[in-house]
Amino acid sequence: MQLGNLHPLFVHLPIGILVLAFLMELYYYKKPAPKDNGTILFALGIGALSALFSIGSGWLLGDNGGYDEELLSRHRWIAVAFSVGALLLFFLKKSVSSLAKKSYFPVFVLVLILLTLTGHFGGSLTHGEDFLFEEAYEEPVIEDIEQAAVFSDVIQPIFQQKCVSCHNSGKAKGGLLLTSKKELLAGGDSGSLLDSLEQEKMSLLMHRLHLPIADKEHMPPKGKVQLTAEEVLLLNWWMKNENCFDCVVKNLHSDEKLDAVLASLEKDTSVKALIAEKVDIVPLEFISTLSQNNISAQLASEEVPLLSVNFLKRKDLSEEDFDLLKPYRDNIVEINLGHTNLTDELAKQLKQFKHLTKLQLQNTEITNAIVPMLSGFEFLESLNLYGSELDDSALSAFTALPNLKSLYVWQTKMTKDGLSEFQKQNEAILVQSQVADSVFASSTLTPPTILADQEIFKDSVKVSIEQYFEGAKVYYITENSKNDTIPKEYSEPFYLTETSTLKTYATSDNWEPSLVSTAHFLKNQVEVSNITLAGTPHPKYKAQGGKTLMDLKRGTTNFVDGNWVGYESQHMTATIEFKEQTTVSNISVGSLSIPTSWIFFPVGYTVWGSTDGNNFRKIKTIKLPKPEPSIDIERMAYNIAFDPISLKKVKLFVESPLKNPDWHIEPGGNSFIFLDELVFN
C-alpha cells in the first residue's frame, strides 16, 4: 500500500473537526460555567492528531511527483504551521494558566487562517492555481455540426471533462498539460501524446486509452471517470485525420457510425427546445380529459413534451376551460383561440401561459386592453391578431417582445403609416398586413368556415361559406349521388337538397391554398316512430337511449355533450320502426373517433329489413378496415346504400373494434363506439 494515497482520506478530518470545535466555543462563550464537559478538548485532540496523519500522508504523496514545485512547497510548509498550531491549541485549552486562556482565542483564529490557506494551496495543486476564482469551463454549443471546429468544439471538451483534472497548471501528472493546444503539442515526460509508437502502430494517446484499466499507464487512471466508446471513437477519428487543429467537421471523412455520434453533439438552441428542457412529461390522460371537454391538444412529439392547444372555434368559452389547462400550463407553447368568443376579460387567463411561442387570436372580440398582457410573453414568436379591434397604439408593446418573428394584423384598425413605421424599426419581424404583401407567398390561407342552421334537414338546407381574406377565392365541392367532383367558385349562399359532404378551400395569388374544411349534411325523408336498443349503453354515455338516435341532432366533438350514445367493448344492435311502410335505399350512421379517449369508428355494419314488422331478412353487410394510427378528432356520417326496398322495420348491427389497436398507447384495452344519429332515405 502507498501510504501517500491515504492523504485524501485524512485531509478532510482536521478541517471538519476544528471548525466544529470553534463553533462550539462560540456557542459556549456566553454560557454560564461550566463552559463544556470536555467535549471541545477531546475534539481539539482528535483534530490535531488527524492533522499530523494528514501532513504525513500528504508529504509522501507529494514525493510521487507531477505537482508544481513552488505550489507544493507552499502547501507543505503552511500545512506544517497549521499542524503545529492545532497541537498548540490542544495544550492551550488544557492549560489552566491565565496566559494560555488569553492567547487561546487569537491562536484559534490564526489556526483557522492557516487551515484556509492550506486548503487553498492543496486545491490549487489538484485543480489548478486559479481553481477558486477562474471562470467555469463552458462547453461549446454546437448548433450545426458540419460547421463545428474539430479540435476546439469536439476534441478539447473531451480532454476538459476527462483529463484536465490530472493535467493542469497545478497538477501536471507526467509533466503533461492538456488545457490548450500549445500544451498538448508540448507533450510530457513520455513525449508527445500525438506521436506514433512504432511497436503499437498507434499514437501514444490512443495506446494509453486502450490499455487495460488496471494498467498503471491507462488513461484516465482507474477510479477516474472513463471515456465513453463514443469519445474514444471521436479521438481516434481526429488522430487518423492527422490530429488537425484548424479543420472543420464537414471537411473530414466520416462513416455512418461516426456521423451518428457527431450528430448527437448538436444542441437545439431554439426557444421551444429550451422550454422542453424545463418541463415535465404530459400524460395522455390529460390530453384525453381536454378532448372530453372539447379542447384539442397535441404533443409536439413523443420525445418533446410540448403542447399545442386548439379551442376549435368554440363560442362558449369560459374561465373553467382555461382552468383545465393549469396542471400542464408550462408545457403549452401554442394556443389557437381564433374565431372563439374570447373577450378582453377572458384573455386575462392567458397570463398563466408564460411559455407561449405562438398565439392565435384572429377574429375575436379583443381590443387594445389586452396589450399589457401580451407584452409579457418573452418567448412569443408568432402572434395572429387578424380581424381584431387593435390599432396603432398596440404596436409599441410588440417591439418589446424579444423573440417575435411573425405578426399577423390584416384587417385590424392599424394604419398603413403606423405599420410602415413599426416595420422600419423592427426589420426582423415579418408583418403580414396591407403593407407586407411580399411575405404572403410563403403563408397558408385560413380554411373557409361553413355555416348552416342544421346538419340534418327534411327538404333542403341553406349553406353559406365565409372567408375573411380580401381577394381570396373560395371553391367548394358537393359529394353526393350526382358524383359531381368539379370545384365550383363560391359567390353566394346555396341550398342542398340531398345528403351531401361539402368540402371547401380558399386560394389567392402568391398564396398556398388553404386547408380543406369539411361538413356533412344529411337529408331525412323517412319519419321514425321508435328505436329500440338491444344492448345497454355505457352508464355514463347512455344519453336518451334510442331517442338520441332519432332526434335529428348531431353530436359535437365533445362526447359528453348529451347527444352521443356510447358502448364500451360491445357492438350495438338497434331496431328501427317507421311511422308507415316506406321505401328505403340509404342509411346514414353518425359516429365519432377520438383515439386518445379510446373512441374509434365502427368497423362494420349489417342491415336487416322487415316488410311485415315481424320477419327480417339480411339486406347488406359492410366490413371496414381496422383503424389506422391517428390522434385526430373526427366526426363521420357513414352512408350504407342498397337497392330500394319497401320496409316497415329495420334492424341495424353496428360492429365495434371492441379493443384498442396494437398501435394505441394502451393496446388491447376496452375501446368505445359513439353514435349520434340514424338517418333514412
C-alpha positions as CSV (number, residue, x, y, z in Angstrom):
1,M,0.0,0.0,0.0
2,Q,1.2,3.5,-0.8
3,L,0.6,5.5,2.4
4,G,0.6,8.7,0.4
5,N,-2.6,7.7,-1.3
6,L,-4.3,7.9,2.1
7,H,-4.0,11.7,2.1
8,P,-7.4,12.4,0.5
9,L,-8.9,10.3,3.3
10,F,-7.2,12.1,6.2
11,V,-7.1,15.7,4.8
12,H,-10.8,16.5,5.5
13,L,-10.8,15.3,9.1
14,P,-9.0,18.2,10.7
15,I,-11.0,20.7,8.7
16,G,-14.4,19.4,9.9
17,I,-13.3,18.7,13.5
18,L,-11.5,22.0,14.1
19,V,-14.3,24.1,12.5
20,L,-16.8,22.3,14.7
21,A,-14.7,22.9,17.8
22,F,-14.6,26.6,17.0
23,L,-18.4,26.8,16.6
24,M,-18.8,25.0,19.9
25,E,-16.5,27.6,21.6
26,L,-18.7,30.4,20.1
27,Y,-21.8,28.6,21.4
28,Y,-20.5,28.2,25.0
29,Y,-18.9,31.7,25.0
30,K,-21.7,33.5,26.9
31,K,-23.0,30.4,28.7
32,P,-22.5,30.3,32.5
33,A,-19.9,27.9,33.9
34,P,-19.2,25.1,33.3
35,K,-18.4,26.0,29.7
36,D,-18.5,22.4,28.5
37,N,-17.8,18.9,29.8
38,G,-14.5,18.3,28.0
39,T,-16.0,17.8,24.5
40,I,-14.1,20.6,22.9
41,L,-10.8,19.5,24.4
42,F,-11.5,16.0,23.0
43,A,-12.3,17.5,19.6
44,L,-9.1,19.5,19.6
45,G,-7.1,16.4,20.4
46,I,-8.6,14.4,17.6
47,G,-8.2,17.4,15.2
48,A,-4.5,17.8,16.0
49,L,-3.9,14.0,15.6
50,S,-5.7,13.9,12.3
51,A,-3.7,16.9,11.1
52,L,-0.5,15.0,11.8
53,F,-1.7,12.0,9.9
54,S,-2.8,14.3,7.1
55,I,0.5,16.1,6.8
56,G,2.5,12.8,6.9
57,S,0.5,11.1,4.1
58,G,0.5,14.3,2.1
59,W,4.3,14.6,2.3
60,L,4.6,11.1,0.9
61,L,2.1,11.8,-1.9
62,G,4.0,14.9,-2.9
63,D,7.1,12.9,-3.4
64,N,5.4,11.0,-6.2
65,G,5.9,14.0,-8.5
66,G,3.6,15.6,-11.1
67,Y,3.0,18.7,-9.0
68,D,4.1,22.3,-9.3
69,E,7.2,22.5,-7.1
70,E,6.5,26.1,-5.8
71,L,2.9,25.4,-5.0
72,L,3.8,22.1,-3.4
73,S,6.4,23.8,-1.2
74,R,3.9,26.4,0.0
75,H,1.2,23.8,0.7
76,R,3.6,21.7,2.7
77,W,5.1,24.3,5.0
78,I,1.8,26.1,5.6
79,A,0.4,22.7,6.5
80,V,3.2,22.2,8.9
81,A,2.4,25.5,10.5
82,F,-1.2,24.6,10.7
83,S,-0.4,21.2,12.4
84,V,1.8,22.9,14.9
85,G,-1.0,25.4,15.6
86,A,-3.5,22.6,16.0
87,L,-1.3,20.9,18.7
88,L,-0.7,24.2,20.4
89,L,-4.5,24.7,20.6
90,F,-4.9,21.4,22.4
91,F,-2.3,22.3,25.1
92,L,-3.6,25.9,25.5
93,K,-7.2,24.6,26.0
94,K,-5.9,22.0,28.5
95,S,-3.7,24.6,30.4
96,V,-5.1,26.5,33.4
97,S,-2.7,29.4,33.2
98,S,-4.1,32.9,32.6
99,L,-1.6,33.4,29.7
100,A,-2.9,30.3,28.0
101,K,-6.5,31.4,28.4
102,K,-5.8,34.9,27.0
103,S,-3.9,33.6,23.9
104,Y,-6.3,30.7,23.2
105,F,-8.9,32.5,21.0
106,P,-6.3,34.5,18.9
107,V,-4.3,31.3,18.3
108,F,-7.6,29.5,17.3
109,V,-8.3,32.3,14.7
110,L,-4.7,32.0,13.4
111,V,-5.1,28.2,13.1
112,L,-8.3,28.6,11.1
113,I,-6.5,31.1,8.8
114,L,-3.7,28.6,8.3
115,L,-6.3,25.9,7.7
116,T,-7.9,28.0,4.9
117,L,-4.5,28.7,3.3
118,T,-3.5,25.0,3.4
119,G,-6.8,24.0,1.8
120,H,-6.4,26.7,-0.9
121,F,-3.0,25.6,-1.9
122,G,-4.0,22.0,-1.8
123,G,-6.9,22.7,-4.1
124,S,-4.6,24.6,-6.4
125,L,-2.3,21.6,-6.6
126,T,-5.1,19.2,-7.7
127,H,-7.4,21.5,-9.7
128,G,-5.1,24.4,-10.9
129,E,-3.9,27.6,-9.4
130,D,-6.9,29.6,-10.4
131,F,-9.4,26.9,-9.5
132,L,-11.2,29.0,-6.8
133,F,-11.7,32.2,-8.9
134,E,-11.4,31.0,-12.5
135,E,-14.5,31.1,-14.7
136,A,-16.2,27.7,-15.1
137,Y,-15.4,26.0,-18.3
138,E,-18.3,26.5,-20.8
139,E,-18.6,23.6,-23.2
140,P,-19.1,24.8,-26.8
141,V,-22.7,24.8,-28.0
142,I,-22.8,23.2,-31.4
143,E,-25.8,24.2,-33.5
144,D,-24.5,22.9,-36.8
145,I,-22.0,20.0,-36.5
146,E,-20.9,20.4,-40.1
147,Q,-19.6,23.9,-39.3
148,A,-18.0,22.9,-36.0
149,A,-14.2,23.2,-35.4
150,V,-13.0,19.7,-34.9
151,F,-10.5,20.4,-32.1
152,S,-12.0,23.3,-30.1
153,D,-15.6,22.2,-30.4
154,V,-15.4,18.4,-30.5
155,I,-12.0,17.2,-29.1
156,Q,-11.0,19.7,-26.5
157,P,-14.3,19.3,-24.5
158,I,-13.3,15.6,-24.1
159,F,-9.9,16.5,-22.6
160,Q,-11.5,19.1,-20.4
161,Q,-14.1,16.7,-18.9
162,K,-11.9,13.6,-18.6
163,C,-8.3,14.6,-18.5
164,V,-7.7,18.2,-17.2
165,S,-8.3,17.3,-13.6
166,C,-4.9,15.5,-13.6
167,H,-3.1,17.6,-16.3
168,N,-3.5,21.2,-15.3
169,S,-1.1,24.0,-14.2
170,G,-1.2,22.9,-10.6
171,K,-1.0,19.2,-11.1
172,A,0.8,18.2,-14.3
173,K,0.8,14.5,-13.9
174,G,3.6,13.0,-16.0
175,G,4.7,16.6,-16.9
176,L,1.7,16.8,-19.2
177,L,-0.7,19.7,-19.5
178,L,-3.9,19.4,-21.6
179,T,-5.6,22.7,-21.1
180,S,-4.7,24.2,-24.5
181,K,-3.4,23.3,-28.0
182,K,0.1,24.6,-27.2
183,E,0.5,22.5,-24.0
184,L,-0.9,19.4,-25.8
185,L,1.7,19.8,-28.6
186,A,4.5,20.2,-26.0
187,G,3.8,16.8,-24.5
188,G,5.0,15.4,-21.2
189,D,7.7,13.2,-19.7
190,S,6.9,10.4,-22.1
191,G,6.9,12.6,-25.2
192,S,4.1,13.9,-27.3
193,L,0.7,12.2,-27.0
194,L,0.3,12.7,-30.7
195,D,3.4,10.9,-31.8
196,S,3.0,7.3,-33.1
197,L,4.5,4.4,-31.3
198,E,6.3,2.1,-33.8
199,Q,5.6,-1.1,-31.9
200,E,2.0,-0.3,-31.1
201,K,1.2,1.2,-34.6
202,M,-0.8,3.9,-32.9
203,S,-0.3,7.2,-31.2
204,L,0.7,7.4,-27.5
205,L,-2.7,8.9,-26.7
206,M,-4.7,6.1,-28.2
207,H,-2.2,3.5,-26.8
208,R,-2.8,4.8,-23.3
209,L,-6.6,4.9,-23.8
210,H,-6.7,1.2,-25.0
211,L,-4.5,-0.2,-22.2
212,P,-6.3,-2.4,-19.7
213,I,-7.9,-0.2,-17.0
214,A,-5.8,-1.9,-14.3
215,D,-2.6,-0.9,-16.1
216,K,-0.8,2.0,-14.3
217,E,-0.3,3.8,-17.6
218,H,-4.0,3.6,-18.7
219,M,-5.6,6.9,-19.2
220,P,-7.7,8.1,-17.3
221,P,-6.4,6.1,-14.3
222,K,-8.6,3.5,-12.5
223,G,-11.0,5.3,-10.2
224,K,-11.5,8.2,-12.5
225,V,-14.5,8.7,-14.9
226,Q,-13.6,6.8,-18.0
227,L,-14.1,7.9,-21.6
228,T,-17.1,6.5,-23.4
229,A,-16.9,4.4,-26.5
230,E,-18.2,7.4,-28.5
231,E,-15.5,9.7,-27.1
232,V,-12.8,7.2,-27.9
233,L,-14.2,6.9,-31.4
234,L,-14.0,10.7,-31.8
235,L,-10.4,10.9,-30.6
236,N,-9.4,8.0,-32.9
237,W,-11.1,9.8,-35.9
238,W,-9.2,13.0,-35.0
239,M,-5.9,11.2,-34.8
240,K,-6.5,9.4,-38.1
241,N,-7.0,12.8,-39.7
242,E,-3.6,13.9,-38.6
243,N,-4.8,15.5,-35.4
244,C,-5.9,18.5,-37.3
245,F,-6.3,21.6,-35.1
246,D,-7.8,24.0,-37.6
247,C,-10.1,21.9,-39.7
248,V,-13.9,21.9,-39.8
249,V,-16.0,18.7,-39.4
250,K,-17.5,18.8,-42.9
251,N,-14.0,18.7,-44.4
252,L,-13.1,15.4,-42.8
253,H,-14.2,12.0,-44.0
254,S,-16.6,10.1,-41.7
255,D,-18.7,6.9,-41.8
256,E,-22.3,6.2,-40.8
257,K,-21.5,5.3,-37.2
258,L,-19.3,8.4,-36.8
259,D,-22.0,10.6,-38.4
260,A,-24.5,9.5,-35.7
261,V,-22.0,10.3,-32.9
262,L,-21.2,13.7,-34.4
263,A,-24.9,14.5,-34.9
264,S,-25.6,13.7,-31.2
265,L,-23.3,16.6,-30.3
266,E,-25.6,19.1,-31.9
267,K,-27.7,21.1,-29.5
268,D,-31.1,22.5,-30.4
269,T,-31.0,26.1,-29.1
270,S,-34.4,27.1,-30.3
271,V,-36.9,28.6,-27.9
272,K,-39.0,25.5,-27.8
273,A,-36.0,23.3,-27.1
274,L,-35.0,25.4,-24.2
275,I,-38.6,25.2,-22.8
276,A,-38.7,21.5,-23.3
277,E,-35.7,21.0,-21.1
278,K,-37.6,22.6,-18.1
279,V,-41.0,20.9,-18.2
280,D,-42.4,17.5,-17.2
281,I,-43.8,14.7,-19.3
282,V,-47.5,15.2,-20.2
283,P,-49.7,12.1,-19.5
284,L,-52.1,11.1,-22.3
285,E,-54.8,11.1,-19.7
286,F,-54.5,14.9,-19.5
287,I,-54.9,15.2,-23.3
288,S,-57.9,12.8,-23.1
289,T,-59.6,15.0,-20.4
290,L,-59.2,18.1,-22.6
291,S,-60.6,16.2,-25.5
292,Q,-63.7,15.3,-23.5
293,N,-64.2,19.0,-22.8
294,N,-64.0,19.9,-26.5
295,I,-60.4,21.2,-26.3
296,S,-57.9,19.7,-28.8
297,A,-54.4,19.2,-27.6
298,Q,-51.4,17.7,-29.4
299,L,-47.9,16.9,-28.3
300,A,-45.0,18.1,-30.4
301,S,-43.8,14.5,-30.4
302,E,-43.3,11.5,-28.1
303,E,-39.9,12.9,-27.1
304,V,-40.8,16.6,-26.8
305,P,-43.4,17.2,-24.1
306,L,-44.7,20.5,-25.5
307,L,-48.4,21.1,-26.2
308,S,-50.4,22.8,-28.9
309,V,-53.9,23.7,-27.8
310,N,-56.8,24.5,-30.1
311,F,-60.2,25.7,-28.8
312,L,-61.9,24.6,-32.1
313,K,-63.7,28.0,-32.8
314,R,-65.9,27.5,-29.8
315,K,-68.4,30.2,-28.9
316,D,-69.0,29.0,-25.3
317,L,-65.5,29.5,-23.7
318,S,-65.4,30.3,-20.0
319,E,-62.7,30.6,-17.3
320,E,-63.3,26.9,-16.5
321,D,-61.9,25.9,-19.9
322,F,-58.6,27.7,-19.0
323,D,-58.6,26.1,-15.6
324,L,-58.4,22.7,-17.2
325,L,-55.1,23.6,-18.7
326,K,-53.4,24.7,-15.5
327,P,-51.8,21.3,-14.5
328,Y,-49.5,21.5,-17.5
329,R,-49.6,25.2,-18.4
330,D,-45.8,25.3,-18.6
331,N,-45.9,22.7,-21.4
332,I,-48.2,24.8,-23.6
333,V,-46.4,26.6,-26.3
334,E,-49.2,27.2,-28.8
335,I,-52.8,28.3,-28.3
336,N,-55.3,28.8,-31.0
337,L,-58.3,30.9,-29.9
338,G,-59.2,32.1,-33.4
339,H,-63.0,32.5,-34.1
340,T,-63.9,32.0,-30.5
341,N,-65.9,34.2,-28.1
342,L,-62.7,35.5,-26.5
343,T,-63.1,38.8,-24.8
344,D,-60.6,41.1,-23.0
345,E,-61.8,39.7,-19.7
346,L,-61.3,36.1,-20.8
347,A,-58.0,37.0,-22.3
348,K,-56.6,37.7,-18.8
349,Q,-56.5,33.9,-18.4
350,L,-53.6,33.8,-20.9
351,K,-51.2,35.4,-18.3
352,Q,-50.5,32.0,-16.8
353,F,-49.1,30.5,-20.0
354,K,-45.6,32.0,-19.8
355,H,-44.0,29.7,-22.4
356,L,-46.2,30.6,-25.4
357,T,-44.4,30.8,-28.7
358,K,-47.5,31.0,-30.9
359,L,-50.7,32.7,-30.1
360,Q,-53.7,33.0,-32.5
361,L,-56.4,35.5,-31.6
362,Q,-57.8,36.1,-35.0
363,N,-61.5,37.1,-35.4
364,T,-62.1,37.5,-31.6
365,E,-63.6,40.4,-29.6
366,I,-60.2,41.6,-28.1
367,T,-59.2,45.2,-28.0
368,N,-56.2,47.3,-27.0
369,A,-56.9,46.4,-23.4
370,I,-55.0,43.1,-23.8
371,V,-51.8,44.8,-24.9
372,P,-50.1,45.0,-21.4
373,M,-50.7,41.2,-21.1
374,L,-49.3,40.4,-24.5
375,S,-46.1,42.3,-23.7
376,G,-45.2,39.7,-21.0
377,F,-44.7,36.8,-23.4
378,E,-40.9,36.7,-23.7
379,F,-40.9,33.5,-25.8
380,L,-43.6,34.6,-28.3
381,E,-42.5,34.1,-31.9
382,S,-45.9,34.3,-33.8
383,L,-48.9,36.5,-33.0
384,N,-52.1,36.5,-35.0
385,L,-54.4,39.4,-34.5
386,Y,-56.2,39.3,-37.8
387,G,-59.7,40.8,-37.9
388,S,-59.4,42.2,-34.3
389,E,-60.0,45.8,-33.0
390,L,-56.4,46.6,-32.1
391,D,-54.9,49.8,-33.5
392,D,-51.5,51.6,-33.9
393,S,-51.2,52.2,-30.1
394,A,-50.7,48.5,-29.6
395,L,-47.6,48.3,-31.8
396,S,-45.1,49.7,-29.3
397,A,-45.7,46.7,-27.0
398,F,-44.7,44.3,-29.7
399,T,-41.3,45.9,-30.1
400,A,-40.6,44.7,-26.5
401,L,-41.2,41.0,-27.4
402,P,-37.6,39.7,-27.8
403,N,-38.4,36.6,-29.9
404,L,-41.3,37.9,-32.1
405,K,-40.8,36.9,-35.7
406,S,-44.3,37.0,-37.3
407,L,-47.1,39.4,-36.7
408,Y,-50.5,39.0,-38.5
409,V,-52.5,42.2,-38.4
410,W,-54.6,42.0,-41.6
411,Q,-58.0,43.8,-41.3
412,T,-57.3,45.4,-37.9
413,K,-57.6,49.1,-37.2
414,M,-53.8,49.5,-37.6
415,T,-53.0,52.1,-40.3
416,K,-50.6,51.9,-43.2
417,D,-48.4,54.6,-41.8
418,G,-48.3,53.1,-38.3
419,L,-47.3,49.7,-39.7
420,S,-44.7,51.2,-42.0
421,E,-43.0,52.9,-39.1
422,F,-43.2,49.7,-37.0
423,Q,-41.6,47.7,-39.8
424,K,-38.8,50.2,-40.2
425,Q,-37.9,49.9,-36.5
426,N,-38.4,46.1,-36.4
427,E,-36.9,44.7,-39.6
428,A,-36.6,41.2,-38.1
429,I,-40.3,40.9,-37.6
430,L,-42.4,39.8,-40.7
431,V,-45.6,41.8,-40.7
432,Q,-48.4,40.3,-42.7
433,S,-50.7,43.2,-43.4
434,Q,-51.7,45.7,-46.1
435,V,-48.1,46.9,-46.3
436,A,-46.4,43.5,-46.2
437,D,-47.7,41.7,-49.3
438,S,-44.2,40.4,-50.1
439,V,-44.4,37.9,-47.2
440,F,-47.7,36.4,-48.2
441,A,-46.3,33.9,-50.7
442,S,-45.0,31.7,-48.0
443,S,-48.2,31.7,-46.0
444,T,-51.2,29.4,-46.0
445,L,-54.7,30.8,-46.1
446,T,-57.1,30.1,-43.3
447,P,-59.7,27.5,-44.3
448,P,-63.1,28.9,-45.1
449,T,-65.9,28.4,-42.5
450,I,-69.1,26.5,-43.4
451,L,-72.3,27.9,-41.9
452,A,-75.7,26.3,-41.8
453,D,-78.6,26.3,-39.3
454,Q,-78.7,22.5,-39.2
455,E,-76.8,19.4,-40.4
456,I,-79.9,17.2,-40.7
457,F,-82.8,18.5,-42.9
458,K,-86.0,17.3,-44.4
459,D,-86.3,19.2,-47.7
460,S,-83.3,21.5,-48.0
461,V,-80.8,23.4,-46.0
462,K,-79.2,26.8,-46.8
463,V,-75.4,26.9,-46.7
464,S,-73.1,29.8,-46.7
465,I,-69.3,29.9,-46.7
466,E,-67.2,32.7,-45.1
467,Q,-63.7,33.6,-45.9
468,Y,-62.1,36.7,-44.3
469,F,-59.1,37.3,-46.5
470,E,-59.7,40.1,-49.1
471,G,-59.1,39.0,-52.6
472,A,-59.2,35.3,-51.8
473,K,-61.4,33.0,-53.9
474,V,-63.4,30.2,-52.4
475,Y,-64.2,26.9,-54.1
476,Y,-66.4,24.1,-53.0
477,I,-67.3,20.5,-53.9
478,T,-70.5,18.7,-53.0
479,E,-70.1,15.0,-52.8
480,N,-73.5,13.3,-53.2
481,S,-75.3,10.9,-55.5
482,K,-74.6,13.0,-58.6
483,N,-70.8,12.3,-58.2
484,D,-70.1,15.9,-59.1
485,T,-66.5,16.4,-58.0
486,I,-65.7,19.5,-60.1
487,P,-64.9,22.5,-57.8
488,K,-67.3,25.5,-58.1
489,E,-66.4,29.0,-57.2
490,Y,-68.5,30.3,-54.3
491,S,-70.3,33.6,-54.8
492,E,-73.4,33.4,-52.6
493,P,-75.3,31.1,-50.3
494,F,-76.9,28.0,-51.8
495,Y,-79.2,25.1,-50.9
496,L,-78.5,21.4,-50.5
497,T,-81.4,19.1,-51.3
498,E,-79.9,15.7,-50.6
499,T,-77.4,14.0,-48.3
500,S,-74.0,15.6,-49.1
501,T,-70.5,16.0,-48.0
502,L,-69.4,19.6,-48.5
503,K,-65.7,20.4,-48.9
504,T,-64.4,23.9,-49.4
505,Y,-61.0,25.7,-49.7
506,A,-59.6,29.1,-50.5
507,T,-57.0,30.3,-53.0
508,S,-55.3,33.6,-53.7
509,D,-52.4,34.8,-55.9
510,N,-49.0,34.3,-54.3
511,W,-50.5,32.2,-51.5
512,E,-50.6,28.5,-50.9
513,P,-54.2,27.1,-51.0
514,S,-55.8,26.8,-47.6
515,L,-56.6,23.5,-45.9
516,V,-59.9,22.0,-46.7
517,S,-63.0,22.5,-44.5
518,T,-65.5,19.6,-44.5
519,A,-69.1,19.3,-43.3
520,H,-71.6,16.5,-43.6
521,F,-75.3,17.3,-44.3
522,L,-77.9,14.6,-44.0
523,K,-81.4,14.6,-45.7
524,N,-84.0,12.8,-43.6
525,Q,-87.0,11.7,-45.7
526,V,-88.3,8.9,-43.5
527,E,-90.1,9.5,-40.2
528,V,-89.1,7.2,-37.4
529,S,-91.6,6.3,-34.7
530,N,-89.3,4.4,-32.4
531,I,-85.8,3.0,-32.0
532,T,-85.2,0.1,-29.5
533,L,-81.6,-0.8,-28.4
534,A,-80.9,-4.4,-27.9
535,G,-77.9,-3.8,-25.6
536,T,-77.4,-1.3,-22.8
537,P,-75.1,1.6,-23.5
538,H,-72.4,2.6,-21.1
539,P,-74.0,4.2,-18.0
540,K,-72.1,7.4,-18.4
541,Y,-72.9,7.7,-22.1
542,K,-76.5,6.5,-22.5
543,A,-78.0,9.9,-23.3
544,Q,-81.7,9.3,-24.1
545,G,-81.1,5.9,-25.4
546,G,-82.9,5.2,-28.8
547,K,-84.4,8.7,-28.8
548,T,-81.0,10.2,-29.1
549,L,-80.5,8.4,-32.4
550,M,-83.7,9.9,-33.9
551,D,-83.8,13.5,-32.5
552,L,-82.2,14.9,-35.7
553,K,-79.3,16.5,-33.7
554,R,-75.7,15.8,-34.4
555,G,-73.3,15.5,-31.5
556,T,-70.2,17.7,-31.3
557,T,-66.6,16.6,-30.8
558,N,-67.3,16.7,-27.1
559,F,-68.6,13.2,-26.5
560,V,-70.2,14.1,-23.1
561,D,-72.5,16.8,-24.7
562,G,-75.5,14.5,-24.3
563,N,-76.0,13.8,-28.0
564,W,-74.0,10.6,-28.2
565,V,-74.8,7.0,-27.2
566,G,-71.6,5.2,-26.2
567,Y,-70.8,1.5,-26.0
568,E,-67.7,0.1,-24.3
569,S,-66.3,-3.1,-25.8
570,Q,-69.6,-4.2,-27.3
571,H,-71.4,-4.0,-30.6
572,M,-74.7,-2.1,-31.0
573,T,-78.0,-3.6,-32.4
574,A,-80.9,-1.2,-32.9
575,T,-84.4,-2.0,-34.2
576,I,-86.0,1.0,-36.0
577,E,-89.7,1.2,-36.6
578,F,-91.1,3.6,-39.3
579,K,-94.3,5.5,-38.9
580,E,-95.5,3.9,-42.1
581,Q,-94.3,1.4,-44.7
582,T,-91.6,3.3,-46.6
583,T,-89.2,2.7,-49.5
584,V,-85.6,2.9,-48.1
585,S,-82.3,2.8,-50.0
586,N,-79.9,4.5,-47.7
587,I,-79.0,4.7,-44.0
588,S,-76.6,7.3,-42.6
589,V,-74.9,6.4,-39.3
590,G,-73.3,9.3,-37.4
591,S,-70.2,8.2,-35.4
592,L,-67.1,9.7,-33.7
593,S,-63.4,8.9,-33.5
594,I,-61.1,10.2,-30.6
595,P,-58.3,7.6,-30.3
596,T,-56.8,9.4,-27.3
597,S,-60.1,8.8,-25.5
598,W,-60.3,5.1,-26.6
599,I,-63.1,6.0,-29.1
600,F,-63.0,4.6,-32.7
601,F,-65.2,4.5,-35.7
602,P,-67.2,1.3,-36.2
603,V,-65.6,-1.4,-38.3
604,G,-68.7,-2.9,-39.9
605,Y,-72.4,-2.6,-40.5
606,T,-75.2,-5.2,-41.2
607,V,-78.7,-4.2,-42.2
608,W,-81.8,-6.4,-42.0
609,G,-85.3,-5.3,-43.2
610,S,-88.8,-6.4,-42.4
611,T,-91.9,-5.8,-44.6
612,D,-94.4,-7.1,-42.0
613,G,-92.7,-5.9,-38.8
614,N,-92.0,-9.5,-37.6
615,N,-89.8,-11.4,-40.1
616,F,-86.4,-9.9,-41.1
617,R,-84.0,-10.7,-43.9
618,K,-80.5,-9.6,-44.4
619,I,-80.1,-6.7,-46.9
620,K,-76.5,-5.6,-46.7
621,T,-73.2,-6.3,-44.8
622,I,-70.2,-4.0,-44.9
623,K,-66.8,-4.8,-43.4
624,L,-64.4,-1.8,-42.8
625,P,-60.6,-1.9,-42.1
626,K,-59.3,-1.6,-38.6
627,P,-58.4,2.0,-37.5
628,E,-55.1,3.4,-38.7
629,P,-52.7,5.2,-36.3
630,S,-54.1,8.7,-35.5
631,I,-54.7,11.2,-32.8
632,D,-57.2,13.3,-34.8
633,I,-60.7,14.0,-33.6
634,E,-63.2,13.2,-36.3
635,R,-67.0,13.0,-36.8
636,M,-68.4,11.0,-39.7
637,A,-71.8,10.1,-41.2
638,Y,-71.3,6.7,-42.9
639,N,-73.7,6.0,-45.7
640,I,-75.0,2.5,-46.3
641,A,-76.6,2.3,-49.7
642,F,-78.6,-0.6,-51.1
643,D,-81.3,-1.3,-53.7
644,P,-84.6,0.4,-52.8
645,I,-87.0,-1.7,-50.8
646,S,-90.3,-1.1,-49.0
647,L,-89.9,-1.7,-45.3
648,K,-91.9,-1.5,-42.0
649,K,-88.9,-2.0,-39.8
650,V,-85.1,-2.1,-40.0
651,K,-82.6,-3.9,-37.7
652,L,-79.1,-2.4,-37.7
653,F,-76.0,-4.1,-36.4
654,V,-73.0,-1.7,-35.8
655,E,-69.7,-3.6,-35.2
656,S,-67.2,-2.2,-32.7
657,P,-63.5,-2.9,-32.8
658,L,-64.0,-3.9,-29.1
659,K,-60.3,-3.5,-28.3
660,N,-57.8,-0.8,-28.8
661,P,-55.5,-1.5,-31.8
662,D,-51.8,-2.6,-31.4
663,W,-50.5,0.9,-32.1
664,H,-52.6,2.5,-29.3
665,I,-51.0,3.8,-26.1
666,E,-53.0,1.0,-24.3
667,P,-53.2,-1.8,-26.8
668,G,-55.9,-4.4,-26.1
669,G,-57.8,-2.0,-23.7
670,N,-61.5,-1.8,-24.0
671,S,-62.5,0.6,-26.8
672,F,-65.7,2.6,-27.4
673,I,-68.0,3.3,-30.3
674,F,-70.2,6.5,-30.1
675,L,-73.3,7.0,-32.3
676,D,-75.4,10.2,-32.6
677,E,-78.0,9.8,-35.3
678,L,-79.6,7.4,-37.8
679,V,-81.0,9.0,-40.9
680,F,-83.0,7.1,-43.5
681,N,-83.7,7.9,-47.2
